[in-house]
Amino acid sequence: MTEDPREQPPKTDDADTESAWDMGLQAVYGSEADLVEDDDDAHSILETLEARLGTASRVLLPDEDTAGDSPTVFTKEGEAEGRRIGRYLVLGEIARGGMGVVLRGRDVDLGRDVAMKVLKTEHANRRGMVQRFVEEAQIGGQLQHPGVVPVYEMGLDAKMRPYFAMKLVNGRTFSALLSERQEPTQDRGRFLQVFEQICQTIAYAHSRNVIHRDVKPANVMVGAFGEVQVFDWGFAKVLTRGGIEDEREALRRDAEDGSLEIETVRSDSPGSQSLAGSVLGTPSYMPPEQAIGDIDALDERADVFSLGAILCEILTGKPPYIRQPGSNVIEQARRASLDDAYDRLSRCDAEVELVQLAMRCLSANRDDRPRNGSLVAKAMADHLAHAEERTQEAQVAAAEARVRASEERKARRLTGALAASLVILICGGVGFAWWRQSERAQADRDVRAALDDMHTLVRASAWDAAREALERADLVATSGDISDEARADLENDRAEFRSQLAVAQAKQREAQFIDQLRAIHTRPVEIETDDEHDYAKAFKEFGIDVIALDSETAAKEIRARGVTLAEEMAFALDDWGARLRAAFRPQWRHMVRTASLADPHPWRQQLRDATLDYDESSLLLIAGDLRPRDRDPRSVCLLAIALRYKQREVALSVLRDAFHVYPNDFWINFYIGYTLARGMRGGWESRGRKVDPERLDEALRHTLIALSHRPGTVSIRNHLANLYQLKEEPDEALLHMAEAVRLDPNDRKLRRGLAHLLIEQGDLAWARTEMAAYLGEPDESSFRVRSAIVQYTEQLAIRSGVPLPQIVKDIRERLDDTERTQPELQRQLAIALYRSADWDGAANALRTALAQDAKDLDARGLLMRCLLRQGHFDEAHRVGLESHEHGDDRPELAMLLRRATSFAETAGDIDSLVHGETPPSGSSAIRLARVLLRQGRYARAAALFTSAWSERPRGRDRRRGESGEPSDLRDAVSALARAGCGIGEDWNEIDDETRTAFRERALAWLTADLDAAERRTRRSAFSALEGWIYDVRLECVRNAAAITRLSDTEAEAWTAAWARADALLRRERR
């Protein structure tokens, strides 16, 4: 058998795991029998030598000054003073944390004081906590660097608790030193030197493949003699031992033995405390990927972010995330809310290179940060070296100035006798020339100083400030006399600035264009947006009118922008084409063909060719042969785009395999979350469908990872809000929707969504504020109507469980005299009536709505459907043409217009079709049956449905036919039932035996559909069941009084069928 490297190792019995761990501990510490009950019997080496030889040397140096942030304290629950742990004498307790207690001890052999960390008694029997504690000691013992507190020894005390002894650092925490400053500029030079030593320590740890994961000023000790040491490596991780699988196993193990307690930072917490559990670290200094618990994404760049946070605090006086009203620190970290930090950094008076370094380290996207601590350390070392050089240069310049001043004083004394003559000369031409030369030299210096400032600002990409510096140089040149050399420098630098600015602006336009494409790309297809128009607008504004150009020309212009940008545009075109194809728009082929020509990558061209040829089998073969490691993430996503509509599970499998290779790629994580969530969001039909909790959690997990890379993506925030609604976590949904609105306050649909969420949660004051932003200040009536719309939208959702008749009754009661013409309420009423098969009532409500808002295209579309159901084909066609004049170019309108034309033609020729020599068959028979049904000629309609479908009812499980939608089985059953009950214009054309046969067939087809409902997805099943229960056309076989006219056997069968349908509907509502 071939071994699969992805196959999980066989699970071991818990007892075996426990035994293996105990054996490991015994190998390190000895067997339990070797451990004494009380450490008082444990003798030191010196005591042993004294017992053997009668003497032993004891050298004791004077005690150090122990003033600092680690004083010895004594508490009732603390360790008893004077107790022995091994050869260490306990002097008292220094600190107590969630996992361990730090004691002050004295090594009685070497005569030195040490810090001893002892695992808390309640954790001593928890495998996960013990292993984390031991790993902390091992990491501290193996990191041999002056900036790491050295670990001396590890052991077990008498209570079977592991401990380790380490150097006792007497000094102050960096946090305490920073907090004592009166202003951020105070002692900045000294603190930057401390920071550089922190960076060197973290760089060393990274070189040993260790990440700290809780770098912060409180975990840095600054000694009395300038030594800087990073401590508390309890959250540290060795990257090379097993990667993320080790970490996942550690979290699983902790959860099993109860040692994993997930904590959150409340709004009243300052955010400086560490969190233990699946979210490790300190929120104020934490990168977004760490804040959301994405262990897969944690590497050296997580520590780099924390270093940037410390530098931010040094330069501005505060860490990146600080407590603010309405937002706790951990949520700021999860959202990467860094605008305030960037603003503080840009306004501080620190050197430009320091500000830029801090901003790079604090990038929300970890790919934009320095790769590891070594790069940060080097940047700091270079800065400090240059600062020293500048200081020395300043000292030399000052000394030279003093020498020149002294020489000038001597010269003035020697030439004092000539003072009167010099005055005369100065008043004359020679003096004027000297003065003019002096002024010119000063102007030259001013010009060159301004140009130097301009170059510095250009390097910092501060273009507006650089332009101001150039204008300052121009002002000097025009208002005074400058030398030819200075003027030439000015002209050359001006030309260079314009060239650099043009390049920078071009790059900025490209970056903005890419951001625009990505923002459109990440919108879910289900969201009602003008994605195709937005794509067209974005390309056109960038200078490429994709729609107007043929594929070859458009591709040529795209390729001319460079390979990298061409690939971005091709990827957007692929998504654009997929959206157009989903909307049945023929332009999709143009987009995919253009992408193929613009991106001549052989493998991606193969995918696009298969897509253009509708070659699903080739796509499946490509997916089966795919090795994600051989393809870049974007190519894998392109395959998923091609597969996601008809082969969603295959697309998911491809993406999941790619995730193991590219766990931190934005697009891989985005598409996993998006593909899993398709059908889970939006609309009354899908919001209440049964959702697999595991798939929902997986969708959330990957979407949050994608968000950590691009926290400013509005559509992902909106997507997360929808997912959290499905998960029934309204607070999280509200948080993400509110953040989406903050990011894009001009999006009316986002504000409307936020208002609806707030109304659902009862926060009417905030909801009114949001509503005012997109409706204008609403009066009480408008606000009441909007609240009602939210209520009925929820009730019309599957999950509400409110029966349709009750919704209709409630809406009609709401429509009092002052609100009767409210178009949105009328539309809600029409939806409920339409789903009850009350076409007349629905059409009247829609006409009322359109009288107030003639451009409501959704209302027009539903009115067309009602009119077609009523048999008013010409009026339906007229309404459709009016919709087209109002700008409706949706494929649905074209389909309804074709149907209206087809039904009208059939109705106009109905007599010849009914009485013709050759009866219609197939789709022609179904179309004729539907027309007859709408004319009330149920007997003939029933006969046509029967002949067309024979004994096998077709409809909901059938692919789309000529009509453009699945055939409605309820049409056929209603025709059979009503004809069977003697209803209709042609009721007397059939005998009692035929009527009975029609009723039996109607019951058989209803029963078959109920059988199928148990196998369908919730959306499909609920739609079918709701139709059977509330379709008014079936009252003749559903109403209790009507059924009594049937035979007992038939009445019992119908009663049982309806009871079953009702039970299934109740089940789907749960």
Long-range contacts (C-beta under 8 A, 24 or more apart in sequence): 6-660, 17-127, 18-127, 21-127, 21-130, 21-131, 25-130, 28-154, 29-155, 29-156, 32-160, 35-156, 35-158, 35-160, 36-158, 37-158, 38-158, 39-83, 39-84, 39-85, 39-86, 39-157, 39-158, 40-84, 42-84, 42-86, 42-87, 43-87, 44-87, 44-108, 44-109, 45-87, 45-109, 46-108, 46-109, 47-108, 58-111, 59-111, 60-111, 61-111, 64-170, 64-224, 65-170, 65-224, 66-170, 67-170, 68-169, 68-170, 68-171, 68-172, 68-224, 69-171, 69-172, 69-173, 69-176, 69-221, 70-94, 70-95, 70-104, 70-115, 70-168, 70-169, 70-170, 70-221, 72-104, 79-103, 79-118, 85-116, 85-118, 85-155, 85-157, 85-158, 85-163, 86-153, 86-155, 86-157, 88-114, 88-116, 88-165, 90-116, 98-274, 98-276, 99-123, 99-129, 99-132, 99-133, 99-234, 99-276, 100-133, 100-234, 104-168, 105-165, 107-152, 107-165, 112-168, 113-168, 114-152, 114-165, 114-166, 114-167, 114-168, 115-149, 115-165, 115-166, 115-167, 115-168, 115-169, 116-163, 116-164, 116-165, 116-166, 117-163, 117-164, 117-166, 118-157, 118-161, 118-162, 118-163, 119-161, 119-162, 119-163, 120-161, 121-159, 121-161, 123-259, 124-159, 124-160, 124-161, 124-162, 126-254, 126-257, 126-258, 126-259, 127-253, 127-257, 128-250, 128-253, 128-254, 128-256, 128-257, 128-259, 128-260, 129-254, 129-257, 129-259, 130-162, 131-250, 131-253, 132-234, 132-250, 132-254, 133-162, 133-234, 134-162, 135-236, 135-238, 136-164, 136-233, 136-234, 136-236, 137-162, 137-164, 139-210, 139-233, 139-236, 139-238, 140-164, 140-166, 140-233, 142-208, 143-204, 143-205, 143-208, 143-210, 143-233, 145-201, 145-204, 145-205, 146-201, 146-227, 146-229, 147-197, 147-198, 147-200, 147-201, 147-204, 147-228, 147-229, 147-230, 148-201, 148-204, 148-205, 148-229, 148-230, 148-231, 148-233, 149-221, 149-229, 149-230, 149-231, 167-229, 169-221, 169-223, 169-227, 169-229, 169-231, 170-223, 170-224, 171-221, 171-222, 171-223, 171-224, 171-227, 172-221, 172-222, 173-217, 173-218, 173-219, 173-220, 173-221, 173-222, 174-198, 174-217, 174-218, 174-220, 174-221, 174-222, 174-228, 174-310, 175-216, 175-217, 175-218, 175-220, 175-272, 177-217, 177-222, 178-217, 178-313, 178-314, 181-317, 183-317, 184-314, 184-315, 184-316, 184-317, 184-348, 185-349, 188-314, 188-315, 188-350, 189-387, 191-314, 192-314, 192-354, 192-380, 192-383, 192-384, 193-384, 194-220, 194-222, 194-228, 195-307, 195-310, 195-311, 195-314, 195-380, 196-377, 196-380, 196-381, 196-384, 197-228, 198-228, 198-230, 198-307, 198-310, 199-307, 199-373, 199-376, 199-377, 199-380, 200-377, 200-381, 201-228, 201-229, 201-230, 202-230, 202-303, 202-307, 202-373, 202-376, 202-377, 203-372, 203-373, 203-374, 203-376, 203-377, 204-373, 205-236, 205-303, 205-373, 206-300, 206-303, 206-372, 206-373, 206-374, 207-374, 209-238, 209-239, 209-240, 210-236, 210-237, 210-238, 210-239, 211-236, 211-237, 211-239, 211-298, 211-299, 211-300, 211-302, 211-303, 212-236, 212-303, 212-306, 213-237, 213-280, 213-281, 213-290, 213-298, 213-302, 213-303, 214-274, 214-280, 214-281, 214-282, 214-285, 214-306, 215-285, 215-303, 215-306, 215-307, 215-310, 216-272, 216-282, 216-284, 216-285, 216-306, 216-309, 216-310, 217-310, 217-313, 218-272, 218-282, 235-274, 235-280, 235-281, 237-298, 239-299, 239-300, 244-295, 244-296, 244-663, 247-295, 247-298, 248-295, 251-278, 251-295, 264-330, 265-328, 265-329, 265-330, 266-328, 267-323, 267-328, 269-323, 269-328, 269-329, 270-323, 270-329, 271-319, 271-321, 271-322, 271-323, 271-328, 271-329, 271-330, 275-330, 279-330, 281-306, 283-321, 283-329, 283-330, 283-332, 283-333, 284-309, 284-319, 284-320, 284-321, 284-322, 284-329, 284-333, 285-309, 285-310, 285-319, 285-320, 286-321, 286-333, 287-333, 287-336, 287-366, 287-708, 288-333, 288-334, 288-335, 288-336, 288-364, 288-707, 288-708, 288-711, 289-366, 289-705, 289-708, 289-709, 290-333, 291-330, 291-333, 291-334, 291-708, 292-334, 292-704, 292-705, 292-707, 292-708, 294-701, 294-704, 294-705, 294-708, 296-663, 296-664, 296-705, 297-366, 297-663, 297-664, 297-705, 297-708, 299-366, 300-371, 300-372, 300-373, 301-366, 301-369, 301-370, 301-371, 301-372, 302-366, 303-373, 304-361, 304-369, 304-370, 304-371, 304-372, 304-373, 304-375, 304-376, 305-361, 305-362, 305-363, 305-366, 305-369, 307-361, 307-373, 307-376, 308-357, 308-358, 308-359, 308-360, 308-361, 308-362, 308-369, 308-376, 309-361, 309-362, 311-354, 311-357, 311-358, 311-361, 312-341, 312-344, 312-345, 312-358, 312-362, 315-345, 315-348, 315-350, 315-354, 315-355, 315-358, 316-341, 316-344, 316-345, 316-348, 318-344, 320-362, 331-735, 335-711, 335-739, 336-364, 336-708, 336-711, 336-712, 337-711, 338-362, 338-364, 351-383, 351-387, 352-456, 352-457, 352-459, 352-460, 352-462, 353-379, 353-383, 354-383, 356-460, 357-383, 364-708, 364-709, 364-710, 364-711, 364-712, 365-709, 365-710, 366-664, 366-708, 366-709, 367-709, 436-481, 439-480, 439-481, 440-480, 440-481, 440-482, 440-483, 443-476, 443-477, 443-480, 443-481, 443-482, 443-486, 444-482, 444-483, 444-485, 444-486, 446-473, 446-476, 447-473, 447-476, 447-477, 447-482, 447-486, 447-489, 447-490, 448-486, 448-489, 450-476, 451-489, 451-490, 451-493, 454-493, 454-497, 455-493, 458-497, 458-500, 461-504, 463-501, 463-504, 466-497, 467-497, 467-501, 470-494, 470-497, 509-542, 510-561, 510-565, 513-538, 513-541, 513-542, 514-565, 514-568, 517-568, 517-569, 517-571, 517-572, 518-710, 518-713, 519-713, 519-714, 519-715, 520-572, 520-575, 521-571, 521-572, 521-575, 522-670, 522-713, 522-715, 522-716, 522-719, 523-715, 524-674, 524-677, 524-678, 524-681, 524-682, 524-715, 524-719, 524-722, 525-578, 525-579, 525-582, 525-678, 526-678, 526-681, 526-682, 526-683, 527-682, 527-715, 527-718, 528-749, 529-749, 531-576, 531-579, 532-576, 532-579, 532-580, 532-583, 532-585, 532-587, 535-572, 535-576, 539-569, 544-569, 546-573, 546-590, 546-591, 546-594, 547-587, 547-590, 551-590, 551-593, 551-594, 551-597, 552-597, 554-594, 554-598, 555-594, 555-596, 555-597, 555-598, 558-594, 558-598, 559-598, 566-598, 566-599, 567-599, 567-601, 567-634, 569-595, 569-598, 570-594, 570-595, 570-596, 570-598, 570-599, 570-604, 571-595, 571-634, 571-637, 571-638, 573-598, 574-608, 574-638, 574-641, 575-641, 577-611, 578-641, 578-642, 578-644, 578-645, 581-645, 582-645, 583-890, 583-891, 584-891, 585-891, 601-635, 603-631, 603-635, 604-635, 604-638, 607-635, 607-638, 607-639, 607-642, 608-638, 610-642, 611-642, 616-646, 616-647, 619-643, 619-647, 620-647, 620-650, 623-647, 623-650, 623-651, 623-653, 623-654, 626-654, 626-657, 628-654, 628-657, 628-658, 628-660, 628-661, 628-662, 629-661, 631-658, 633-658, 633-662, 633-665, 633-667, 633-668, 634-667, 636-662, 636-668, 637-667, 637-668, 637-671, 640-671, 640-675, 641-671, 644-671, 644-675, 644-678, 648-675, 648-678, 651-675, 652-676, 659-702, 664-705, 664-709, 666-706, 666-709, 666-710, 669-702, 669-703, 669-705, 669-706, 669-709, 670-702, 670-703, 670-706, 670-716, 672-698, 672-699, 672-702, 673-698, 673-699, 673-700, 673-701, 673-702, 673-703, 673-706, 673-719, 673-723, 674-699, 674-703, 674-719, 676-702, 677-703, 677-719, 677-722, 677-723, 679-1019, 680-722, 680-723, 680-726, 681-719, 681-722, 681-723, 681-725, 681-726, 682-722, 684-793, 684-796, 684-797, 684-798, 684-831, 685-798, 685-1019, 685-1022, 685-1023, 686-798, 686-1019, 687-725, 687-726, 687-797, 687-798, 687-799, 688-797, 688-798, 688-799, 688-800, 688-1018, 688-1022, 688-1069, 689-798, 689-1017, 689-1018, 689-1019, 689-1022, 690-1018, 690-1068, 691-726, 693-727, 696-723, 696-726, 696-727, 697-727, 699-723, 700-724, 700-727, 712-743, 714-740, 714-743, 714-744, 714-747, 714-750, 717-743, 718-750, 718-753, 721-753, 721-757, 725-757, 730-757, 730-760, 730-761, 733-757, 734-758, 734-761, 741-770, 745-773, 748-773, 748-774, 755-786, 756-790, 756-793, 759-786, 759-787, 759-790, 759-791, 760-790, 760-794, 781-818, 781-819, 784-819, 785-819, 785-822, 785-824, 785-825, 786-824, 788-814, 788-825, 789-824, 789-825, 789-828, 792-825, 792-828, 792-832, 793-828, 796-828, 796-831, 796-832, 798-1018, 798-1019, 798-1022, 798-1068, 798-1069, 799-1069, 800-1069, 801-1069, 801-1070, 803-1030, 804-832, 804-835, 804-836, 804-1026, 804-1030, 805-836, 805-1030, 807-832, 808-832, 808-833, 808-836, 820-848, 821-848, 821-851, 821-852, 822-852, 823-848, 823-849, 823-850, 823-852, 823-853, 823-856, 823-859, 824-849, 827-856, 827-858, 827-859, 827-862, 830-859, 830-862, 830-863, 830-866, 831-862, 834-862, 834-865, 834-866, 835-1026, 835-1027, 835-1030, 836-1030, 836-1031, 836-1032, 837-869, 837-970, 837-974, 837-1027, 837-1030, 837-1031, 837-1032, 837-1033, 838-1032, 839-866, 839-869, 839-870, 840-870, 842-866, 843-867, 843-870, 854-886, 855-886, 855-887, 857-883, 857-886, 857-887, 857-888, 857-890, 860-886, 860-888, 861-888, 861-890, 861-892, 861-893, 861-896, 864-893, 864-896, 864-900, 865-896, 867-900, 868-896, 868-899, 868-900, 868-903, 868-934, 869-934, 870-934, 871-907, 871-931, 871-934, 871-935, 873-900, 873-903, 873-904, 873-907, 874-900, 874-904, 876-900, 877-901, 877-904, 895-964, 895-965, 898-964, 899-963, 899-964, 902-927, 903-927, 903-930, 903-931, 903-934, 906-931, 907-931, 907-935, 910-935, 914-940, 919-947, 920-944, 921-947, 921-948, 922-948, 923-961, 923-962, 923-963, 926-961, 926-963, 926-967, 927-962, 927-963, 929-971, 929-972, 929-975, 930-971, 932-975, 933-971, 933-974, 933-975, 935-985, 936-984, 936-985, 937-984, 937-985, 937-986, 938-974, 938-975, 938-978, 938-979, 938-983, 938-984, 938-986, 938-987, 939-979, 939-984, 939-986, 939-987, 939-989, 939-990, 939-994, 940-986, 940-989, 941-975, 941-979, 942-972, 942-975, 942-976, 942-979, 942-980, 942-998, 945-971, 945-972, 945-975, 945-976, 946-976, 946-998, 946-1001, 953-1004, 953-1005, 953-1008, 953-1009, 955-1009, 956-1009, 956-1012, 956-1016, 956-1020, 956-1024, 957-1012, 969-1005, 969-1009, 970-1027, 970-1028, 970-1031, 970-1033, 970-1034, 972-1005, 973-1002, 973-1005, 973-1006, 973-1034, 974-1031, 974-1033, 974-1034, 976-1001, 976-1002, 976-1005, 977-1002, 977-1033, 977-1034, 977-1036, 977-1037, 978-1033, 978-1036, 980-1037, 981-1036, 981-1037, 981-1042, 983-1036, 999-1037, 999-1046, 999-1050, 1000-1050, 1002-1037, 1003-1037, 1003-1050, 1003-1053, 1003-1054, 1003-1057, 1006-1057, 1006-1061, 1007-1057, 1010-1057, 1010-1060, 1010-1061, 1010-1064, 1013-1064, 1014-1064, 1018-1068, 1021-1064, 1021-1068, 1022-1065, 1022-1068, 1022-1069, 1025-1061, 1025-1064, 1025-1065, 1025-1068, 1026-1065, 1028-1058, 1028-1061, 1029-1058, 1029-1061, 1029-1062, 1029-1065
